[in-house]
Amino acid sequence: MEALNVYDAPLDSLVNSIVDLTHIANPCRYCLIDCVQVVQYHTLRIEEFEDFPPVRYSAISYIWRGNPPDPSVLDVHGTFMVKGAEDGDPISIDVLYHACTASLQQQATHLWLDRLCIMQTNRDDKAWQIRRMFQIYKSCNPCIILPGGIRRLVKLEERTSWIHRGWTLQEVLAPQLALVLFAWALGSGTYDAISEGPVDEVIPGKSAVGRVGEILQTCVGGKMWFTSAHAKDIYDCVSVVPRIFGDFEEDDGPLWALIGAMELKDPEAKLHAVWRSSLMRTSSRPVDMVFSIMGLFDISLDPHAFHADDRLGATIALSQELLRQGKPASWLGISFYLPPCRRLSTFPDFPQTSVSGQARIEIEGRLVNVTGFMDGAYPARWWLKDVPHGSMAADGYLTFTAKAAPILPTGTMRPDVELWTANLRKDDDESDFQFVATDTSVWRLCKAGEAEEALHTTKAFVIMIGEEEVYDIEWMPKWQHQCSIRAMLVEEHAPGKFHRTSYFFLGDSFKSVIRDWKEREFAVGGPDAAEH
């Protein structure tokens, strides 16, 4: 079926206006912007397709509220708004022109931009589009990332909140090719940092694109050296400190989690990295934190089945489907430092959501950025292997079987110790093993005569949940340590029901001890009721 033109207007007629597609477009249809019309004829043409578009198109990844206008940059052609999306940044006609030009340079004749290709005033169309969002980004070629939003292009040196926003995770992982479009005056060339890569000019003297994976690596490395295609020799280069995806010190966790999700080959490793990356992000609606990643797990939940604030219910539904697929509970241990969710304790507490900025969480009465507490001082370049499989009930209790042993509190705390060395080696006296948990509480394994008594009193267990693996990425330096075992501390709050209170880092020397532990079945959730 041929495309239907549903909107046609000169771009200069849109300046300072509000484009209203409510009574023009049809709900539950695919829409695309004609790039040729934008670039050659300065016209905004939106085409509608009843079936999935047969044309090659690019898709835009951006943040709803991006970097503020730069007074030093002239906005030549002005901006316009879209009805139903007035809470977001206005669309810069200049940015739209740059994006369509970049799209055409990649042989993509059309462009998908949610602001104009989803009916922002129609709830049914939004729900229909959300269920197809993963396929839209998976099928685009390329995805064009605007880290600073659609108000203006940002420079490589400018810090943005793109890596902290929920939907952008799927938008960068689903496509086969993702490019970042940025303000750039130095023309085409190559750069050298942790990795090497090309910079391809889009609009001469104004913009360029680079491959997102390689630009991410430059943000981790802290500096890149650019050599113009017209340079006389290799020493004729310019140094740049890229921060467009984050600061290499302050955003270490989000950067490495995204790199892991993009580059790790092991399926379980990628799942763990996706969970970690998602936890450090936020969105305007809590439930979107689940909808924005479900396609990455090959799962499609019905958006109509959940209230906008029901992140808990959607998380339970996503976890249930993931386990039904035979995949592990890959969210276990995604953060050893964040407090557990009181209604779904196998997960960390959910951060607060917002329409802009970073994910924040309340700790000890203070609202803090999640990224600062995700890993503590611990390196972020790891995943957890051999995590248990199981099933999850509608109330959020994860039922699984794992090696475990009863454990008793000593009543002491050890805030002075380094957690990844506190339990490095077992004592010679194997009858008195003591472990320091990540909340600094000290516990001891039950002795031979205490085990049965402990089962009728404290009902606390240490459960083996997996082993830490360093990211296996070719360009990334590895490290070796002797404390790779990760265990979960659970306590019983109702007959047969447990909740997670903390974690343990255990030295590899404890493998012989764990080998003798019994396989036990647990139902871990709560402790509060998971009402949703």
C-alpha positions as CSV (number, residue, x, y, z in Angstrom):
1,M,0.0,0.0,0.0
2,E,1.3,3.4,-0.9
3,A,2.0,6.1,1.7
4,L,-0.7,8.7,2.4
5,N,0.4,12.3,2.8
6,V,-1.3,13.4,6.0
7,Y,0.6,16.7,6.6
8,D,2.3,19.1,4.2
9,A,3.5,22.6,5.2
10,P,6.4,24.9,4.4
11,L,8.9,24.9,7.3
12,D,8.9,28.7,7.5
13,S,5.2,28.7,8.2
14,L,5.7,26.6,11.3
15,V,7.9,29.1,13.2
16,N,6.4,29.7,16.7
17,S,3.3,27.7,15.9
18,I,1.9,24.5,17.3
19,V,1.5,21.6,14.9
20,D,-1.8,19.7,15.7
21,L,-2.1,16.3,14.1
22,T,-5.2,15.3,16.1
23,H,-7.7,15.5,13.3
24,I,-5.2,14.9,10.4
25,A,-3.4,11.6,11.1
26,N,-5.0,8.3,11.8
27,P,-4.3,6.4,15.0
28,C,-2.5,3.1,15.0
29,R,-0.6,3.8,11.8
30,Y,3.1,4.2,11.1
31,C,4.2,7.7,10.2
32,L,7.5,9.0,8.7
33,I,8.9,12.4,7.7
34,D,10.1,12.8,4.1
35,C,13.7,13.9,4.3
36,V,13.9,15.0,0.7
37,Q,11.1,17.4,1.3
38,V,12.8,18.9,4.3
39,V,16.2,19.3,2.8
40,Q,15.5,20.2,-0.8
41,Y,12.1,21.9,-0.6
42,H,12.0,23.2,3.0
43,T,8.7,21.4,3.6
44,L,7.5,19.3,6.4
45,R,5.8,16.3,4.9
46,I,4.5,13.5,7.1
47,E,3.5,10.2,5.4
48,E,1.3,7.6,6.9
49,F,1.6,3.8,6.3
50,E,-1.0,1.2,7.2
51,D,1.6,-1.6,7.3
52,F,5.2,-1.4,8.4
53,P,7.0,1.1,6.1
54,P,8.8,-0.5,3.1
55,V,11.2,2.4,2.8
56,R,14.6,2.9,4.4
57,Y,14.3,5.3,7.3
58,S,16.3,6.7,10.2
59,A,15.0,7.1,13.7
60,I,15.8,9.9,16.1
61,S,16.9,9.2,19.7
62,Y,16.7,12.3,21.9
63,I,15.7,13.6,25.3
64,W,12.4,15.3,25.9
65,R,14.0,18.2,27.7
66,G,17.5,18.7,26.6
67,N,20.3,21.3,27.0
68,P,19.1,24.9,27.1
69,P,19.7,27.3,24.2
70,D,23.2,28.5,23.7
71,P,23.2,32.4,23.3
72,S,26.3,32.2,21.2
73,V,24.6,30.0,18.6
74,L,22.3,31.6,16.1
75,D,18.9,29.8,15.6
76,V,18.5,30.6,11.9
77,H,15.1,29.1,11.1
78,G,13.3,29.1,14.4
79,T,11.3,26.5,16.3
80,F,7.8,25.0,16.6
81,M,5.8,22.9,19.1
82,V,3.5,19.9,18.7
83,K,0.0,19.7,20.2
84,G,0.0,17.4,23.2
85,A,3.8,17.7,23.7
86,E,4.0,21.2,25.0
87,D,5.9,20.0,28.1
88,G,8.9,19.1,25.9
89,D,11.4,21.3,24.1
90,P,10.3,23.0,20.9
91,I,11.6,21.4,17.7
92,S,14.4,23.4,16.1
93,I,13.9,23.5,12.3
94,D,17.7,23.8,12.0
95,V,18.1,20.5,14.0
96,L,15.5,18.8,11.9
97,Y,17.3,19.9,8.7
98,H,20.7,18.6,10.1
99,A,19.0,15.3,11.0
100,C,17.3,14.8,7.6
101,T,20.6,15.7,5.9
102,A,22.4,13.1,7.9
103,S,19.7,10.6,7.1
104,L,20.0,11.2,3.4
105,Q,23.8,10.8,3.6
106,Q,23.1,7.3,5.0
107,Q,20.7,6.6,2.1
108,A,17.7,6.8,4.4
109,T,15.0,8.8,2.6
110,H,12.7,9.1,5.6
111,L,13.0,9.9,9.3
112,W,11.0,8.8,12.3
113,L,10.6,11.3,15.2
114,D,8.2,10.3,17.9
115,R,7.1,14.0,18.5
116,L,5.7,14.1,14.9
117,C,5.1,10.4,14.2
118,I,3.0,9.5,17.2
119,M,-0.3,11.3,17.8
120,Q,0.6,13.1,21.1
121,T,-3.0,13.8,21.9
122,N,-4.3,10.2,21.4
123,R,-3.8,7.7,24.2
124,D,-4.7,4.7,22.1
125,D,-2.2,5.6,19.4
126,K,0.5,6.1,22.1
127,A,-0.2,2.6,23.5
128,W,-0.2,1.1,20.0
129,Q,3.1,2.8,19.2
130,I,4.8,1.7,22.5
131,R,4.2,-1.9,21.7
132,R,5.9,-1.4,18.3
133,M,8.7,0.9,19.5
134,F,11.3,-1.8,19.7
135,Q,10.6,-2.9,16.1
136,I,10.7,0.7,14.9
137,Y,14.2,1.2,16.3
138,K,15.4,-2.2,15.4
139,S,14.4,-1.7,11.7
140,C,15.7,1.8,11.3
141,N,19.0,2.4,9.5
142,P,20.5,4.3,11.1
143,C,19.4,5.6,14.5
144,I,20.5,9.2,14.8
145,I,21.2,10.3,18.4
146,L,20.7,13.9,19.5
147,P,22.1,13.7,23.0
148,G,21.3,17.4,23.8
149,G,17.7,17.1,22.5
150,I,15.9,18.6,19.5
151,R,16.2,22.3,20.6
152,R,19.9,22.5,19.4
153,L,22.9,20.4,18.5
154,V,25.5,20.1,21.3
155,K,29.2,19.9,21.0
156,L,31.2,16.8,21.9
157,E,32.6,18.6,25.0
158,E,29.1,19.4,26.4
159,R,27.6,17.2,29.0
160,T,24.0,15.9,28.4
161,S,21.5,13.8,30.3
162,W,20.9,11.4,27.3
163,I,22.5,8.4,29.1
164,H,20.3,9.0,32.1
165,R,17.0,8.8,30.3
166,G,14.9,5.6,30.1
167,W,13.9,5.3,26.5
168,T,17.3,6.0,25.1
169,L,18.6,2.6,26.2
170,Q,16.4,0.7,23.8
171,E,16.9,3.3,21.1
172,V,20.7,2.7,21.1
173,L,20.6,-1.1,21.6
174,A,17.9,-2.1,19.1
175,P,19.4,-0.7,15.8
176,Q,22.2,-2.3,13.8
177,L,23.8,1.1,13.4
178,A,23.6,4.2,15.7
179,L,25.2,7.5,15.0
180,V,25.6,10.5,17.2
181,L,24.9,13.9,15.5
182,F,26.7,16.8,17.1
183,A,27.8,20.4,16.5
184,W,31.2,20.4,14.8
185,A,33.3,22.9,12.8
186,L,36.4,21.0,12.0
187,G,35.2,18.9,9.0
188,S,35.6,15.2,8.3
189,G,38.6,13.3,9.7
190,T,39.5,10.6,12.2
191,Y,40.0,10.5,16.0
192,D,42.2,8.4,18.2
193,A,41.4,7.6,21.8
194,I,40.7,4.2,23.5
195,S,39.6,3.3,20.0
196,E,39.8,4.9,16.6
197,G,36.9,6.1,14.5
198,P,35.8,8.5,11.7
199,V,34.1,11.8,12.0
200,D,31.9,12.5,9.0
201,E,30.8,16.0,8.2
202,V,27.1,16.6,7.7
203,I,26.6,20.3,7.2
204,P,30.0,22.0,6.4
205,G,31.3,23.9,9.3
206,K,28.3,23.1,11.5
207,S,27.7,19.4,12.2
208,A,29.1,15.9,11.9
209,V,28.3,12.3,12.9
210,G,30.3,9.6,14.6
211,R,29.6,6.0,15.6
212,V,28.0,5.9,19.0
213,G,30.0,3.0,20.4
214,E,33.3,4.6,19.6
215,I,32.2,8.0,20.9
216,L,31.1,6.3,24.2
217,Q,34.6,4.9,24.5
218,T,36.1,8.3,24.1
219,C,33.9,9.5,27.0
220,V,35.3,6.7,29.2
221,G,38.9,7.5,28.1
222,G,38.5,11.2,28.9
223,K,40.3,12.6,25.8
224,M,40.5,12.1,22.0
225,W,42.8,13.5,19.4
226,F,41.1,14.6,16.1
227,T,43.0,14.7,12.8
228,S,41.4,16.4,9.9
229,A,41.2,14.8,6.5
230,H,43.1,17.8,5.2
231,A,45.9,17.6,7.9
232,K,49.4,17.7,6.5
233,D,50.8,15.1,8.9
234,I,49.6,12.8,11.8
235,Y,50.9,15.3,14.3
236,D,48.5,18.0,13.1
237,C,45.7,17.1,15.5
238,V,43.3,18.7,18.0
239,S,42.6,17.4,21.5
240,V,39.0,17.2,22.6
241,V,37.6,16.1,26.0
242,P,34.3,14.4,25.1
243,R,31.5,14.6,27.6
244,I,28.5,14.3,25.3
245,F,27.4,11.0,26.9
246,G,28.8,11.7,30.3
247,D,31.7,12.7,32.4
248,F,34.3,9.9,32.7
249,E,34.5,10.3,36.5
250,E,31.0,11.3,37.5
251,D,29.1,9.0,35.0
252,D,31.5,6.0,35.2
253,G,28.6,3.6,36.2
254,P,26.1,4.6,33.4
255,L,28.9,4.7,30.8
256,W,30.2,1.2,31.6
257,A,26.8,-0.4,31.9
258,L,25.8,0.9,28.5
259,I,29.1,-0.2,27.0
260,G,28.5,-3.7,28.5
261,A,25.0,-3.8,27.1
262,M,26.3,-2.8,23.6
263,E,29.4,-5.0,23.4
264,L,29.1,-8.1,25.6
265,K,28.5,-11.2,23.6
266,D,27.3,-13.5,26.4
267,P,23.4,-13.3,26.5
268,E,23.3,-13.4,30.3
269,A,26.0,-10.8,30.5
270,K,24.0,-8.5,28.2
271,L,20.8,-9.0,30.3
272,H,22.6,-8.0,33.5
273,A,24.1,-4.9,31.8
274,V,20.6,-3.9,30.5
275,W,19.1,-4.1,34.0
276,R,22.0,-2.1,35.5
277,S,21.8,0.5,32.8
278,S,18.1,0.8,33.2
279,L,18.3,1.3,36.9
280,M,20.4,4.4,36.5
281,R,17.9,6.0,34.2
282,T,14.6,7.8,34.6
283,S,11.5,8.8,32.7
284,S,8.5,11.1,33.1
285,R,6.2,8.1,33.8
286,P,7.4,5.3,36.2
287,V,5.8,2.6,34.1
288,D,7.9,3.6,31.0
289,M,11.0,2.4,32.8
290,V,9.6,-1.1,32.0
291,F,8.0,-0.4,28.6
292,S,11.3,1.2,27.5
293,I,13.3,-2.1,27.9
294,M,10.7,-4.9,27.4
295,G,11.6,-5.2,23.7
296,L,15.2,-5.8,24.6
297,F,14.0,-9.0,26.4
298,D,11.8,-10.0,23.5
299,I,8.7,-9.3,25.6
300,S,5.6,-7.1,24.7
301,L,3.4,-6.1,27.6
302,D,0.1,-4.4,27.1
303,P,0.4,-0.7,28.1
304,H,-3.3,-0.5,28.8
305,A,-2.9,-3.1,31.5
306,F,-0.8,-0.8,33.8
307,H,-1.4,2.6,35.3
308,A,1.2,5.3,34.5
309,D,2.6,5.0,38.1
310,D,2.6,1.2,38.2
311,R,6.3,0.5,37.7
312,L,6.0,-2.3,40.3
313,G,3.3,-4.2,38.5
314,A,5.0,-3.9,35.2
315,T,8.3,-5.0,36.6
316,I,6.7,-8.1,38.1
317,A,5.0,-8.9,34.7
318,L,8.3,-8.4,32.9
319,S,10.2,-10.6,35.3
320,Q,7.5,-13.3,35.1
321,E,7.8,-13.4,31.3
322,L,11.5,-13.4,31.4
323,L,11.6,-16.4,33.7
324,R,9.0,-18.2,31.6
325,Q,11.3,-17.9,28.7
326,G,13.8,-20.0,30.7
327,K,16.1,-17.0,31.3
328,P,17.8,-16.4,34.7
329,A,16.8,-13.8,37.3
330,S,19.4,-11.6,35.8
331,W,18.4,-8.6,37.9
332,L,19.9,-10.2,41.0
333,G,22.9,-8.2,42.2
334,I,22.6,-5.4,39.7
335,S,23.5,-3.1,42.7
336,F,25.0,-4.4,45.9
337,Y,24.7,-1.0,47.6
338,L,21.3,0.4,46.9
339,P,18.7,-0.5,49.5
340,P,16.2,-3.2,48.6
341,C,12.7,-2.4,47.3
342,R,10.3,-2.9,50.3
343,R,7.7,-4.6,48.1
344,L,10.0,-6.5,45.7
345,S,13.2,-7.1,47.6
346,T,15.0,-9.0,44.9
347,F,15.2,-5.6,43.1
348,P,16.9,-2.5,44.5
349,D,14.5,0.3,45.5
350,F,13.2,2.0,42.4
351,P,14.5,5.5,41.8
352,Q,12.1,8.5,41.5
353,T,11.2,9.4,38.0
354,S,11.2,12.8,36.4
355,V,10.7,14.4,33.0
356,S,14.3,15.6,32.9
357,G,17.6,15.1,34.7
358,Q,19.0,12.0,36.5
359,A,17.5,9.1,38.4
360,R,17.4,10.0,42.2
361,I,16.7,7.9,45.3
362,E,16.1,8.6,48.9
363,I,18.9,7.3,51.2
364,E,18.9,8.1,54.9
365,G,16.5,10.9,54.4
366,R,18.4,12.5,51.5
367,L,17.5,12.6,47.9
368,V,20.7,11.6,45.9
369,N,21.6,10.6,42.4
370,V,21.5,6.8,41.9
371,T,24.8,6.8,40.0
372,G,26.7,7.9,43.1
373,F,25.4,4.9,45.2
374,M,25.1,2.2,42.6
375,D,28.5,0.7,43.1
376,G,30.1,2.6,45.9
377,A,33.8,2.7,45.2
378,Y,33.6,-0.6,43.4
379,P,34.5,-0.9,39.7
380,A,31.5,-1.0,37.5
381,R,32.8,-3.3,34.7
382,W,31.3,-6.6,35.7
383,W,28.3,-8.9,35.5
384,L,27.0,-11.9,37.5
385,K,27.1,-15.3,36.0
386,D,25.3,-18.5,37.1
387,V,22.4,-16.6,38.5
388,P,19.5,-18.8,39.6
389,H,16.5,-19.6,37.4
390,G,13.0,-19.8,38.9
391,S,9.5,-18.4,38.7
392,M,7.8,-15.3,40.1
393,A,4.3,-15.1,41.6
394,A,1.9,-12.3,41.0
395,D,2.8,-10.8,44.4
396,G,6.5,-10.5,43.3
397,Y,7.9,-13.4,45.2
398,L,10.8,-15.1,43.3
399,T,10.9,-18.8,43.9
400,F,14.2,-20.5,43.2
401,T,16.6,-23.2,44.5
402,A,20.2,-22.4,45.4
403,K,23.1,-23.4,47.7
404,A,22.4,-21.8,51.1
405,A,23.2,-22.1,54.8
406,P,21.5,-20.8,58.0
407,I,23.3,-17.8,59.5
408,L,23.1,-15.8,62.7
409,P,23.7,-12.1,63.5
410,T,26.7,-11.2,65.7
411,G,25.2,-7.9,66.7
412,T,28.2,-6.0,65.5
413,M,28.9,-3.6,62.5
414,R,32.1,-3.2,60.6
415,P,31.8,0.1,58.7
416,D,35.6,0.3,58.7
417,V,36.3,-2.6,56.3
418,E,36.7,-2.7,52.5
419,L,33.8,-4.9,51.4
420,W,35.6,-6.7,48.6
421,T,38.4,-7.7,50.9
422,A,36.5,-8.2,54.2
423,N,35.6,-11.8,53.4
424,L,38.5,-12.6,51.2
425,R,39.9,-15.6,53.1
426,K,38.3,-18.0,55.4
427,D,39.7,-18.4,58.9
428,D,41.6,-21.6,59.9
429,D,38.8,-22.2,62.4
430,E,36.2,-23.5,60.0
431,S,33.7,-23.8,62.9
432,D,33.4,-20.0,63.2
433,F,33.0,-18.3,59.8
434,Q,32.0,-14.7,60.0
435,F,30.9,-12.6,57.1
436,V,30.6,-8.8,56.7
437,A,27.6,-7.9,54.6
438,T,27.4,-4.9,52.2
439,D,25.4,-3.0,54.9
440,T,28.4,-3.6,57.2
441,S,26.5,-6.0,59.5
442,V,28.4,-9.0,60.7
443,W,27.0,-12.5,60.5
444,R,28.3,-16.0,61.3
445,L,27.6,-19.4,59.9
446,C,25.7,-21.7,62.3
447,K,27.9,-24.3,63.9
448,A,27.2,-28.0,63.7
449,G,24.8,-28.1,66.7
450,E,23.1,-24.7,66.0
451,A,21.8,-25.2,62.5
452,E,18.5,-26.9,63.5
453,E,17.9,-24.4,66.3
454,A,18.6,-21.5,63.9
455,L,16.0,-22.8,61.5
456,H,13.4,-22.3,64.3
457,T,14.6,-18.9,65.6
458,T,16.3,-16.3,63.4
459,K,15.4,-17.8,60.0
460,A,18.2,-16.0,58.2
461,F,20.2,-17.5,55.3
462,V,23.2,-16.7,53.1
463,I,22.3,-17.8,49.6
464,M,24.8,-18.3,46.8
465,I,23.6,-16.3,43.7
466,G,26.5,-16.3,41.3
467,E,30.1,-15.3,40.5
468,E,31.3,-12.0,39.3
469,E,32.8,-11.9,35.8
470,V,34.8,-9.0,34.5
471,Y,33.5,-7.6,31.1
472,D,35.1,-9.5,28.3
473,I,35.6,-6.6,25.8
474,E,38.6,-6.6,23.5
475,W,39.8,-3.1,24.2
476,M,39.0,-3.0,27.9
477,P,41.8,-3.8,30.5
478,K,41.0,-6.8,32.7
479,W,41.7,-7.2,36.4
480,Q,42.0,-10.3,38.5
481,H,40.9,-10.7,42.1
482,Q,40.1,-13.5,44.5
483,C,36.7,-12.4,45.7
484,S,34.3,-13.3,43.0
485,I,31.5,-15.1,44.9
486,R,28.3,-13.1,45.5
487,A,25.7,-14.2,48.0
488,M,22.4,-12.8,49.2
489,L,21.3,-12.3,52.8
490,V,17.6,-13.1,53.4
491,E,15.5,-13.1,56.5
492,E,12.1,-14.7,57.0
493,H,9.2,-12.4,57.7
494,A,6.3,-14.8,57.2
495,P,6.1,-18.6,57.1
496,G,8.0,-19.7,54.0
497,K,8.5,-16.1,52.8
498,F,11.8,-14.3,52.9
499,H,13.1,-10.8,52.0
500,R,16.5,-9.7,50.9
501,T,18.3,-7.4,53.4
502,S,21.9,-7.3,52.1
503,Y,24.6,-9.0,50.1
504,F,28.0,-10.6,50.8
505,F,31.2,-10.5,48.8
506,L,33.0,-13.8,49.4
507,G,36.5,-14.9,48.6
508,D,37.1,-17.7,46.2
509,S,38.5,-19.7,49.1
510,F,35.0,-20.2,50.3
511,K,34.0,-22.3,47.3
512,S,34.9,-25.5,49.2
513,V,32.6,-24.4,52.0
514,I,29.7,-23.5,49.7
515,R,30.1,-26.9,48.0
516,D,28.9,-28.5,51.2
517,W,25.9,-26.3,51.6
518,K,22.4,-27.8,51.0
519,E,20.3,-26.9,48.0
520,R,17.3,-25.1,49.4
521,E,14.2,-23.6,47.9
522,F,13.3,-20.0,48.7
523,A,10.5,-17.5,48.0
524,V,12.0,-14.1,48.2
525,G,10.0,-10.9,47.8
526,G,8.3,-8.3,50.1
527,P,8.4,-7.8,52.9
528,D,5.6,-5.3,52.3
529,A,2.6,-6.2,50.2
530,A,3.2,-5.7,46.5
531,E,0.0,-3.9,45.8
532,H,-0.3,-2.6,42.2
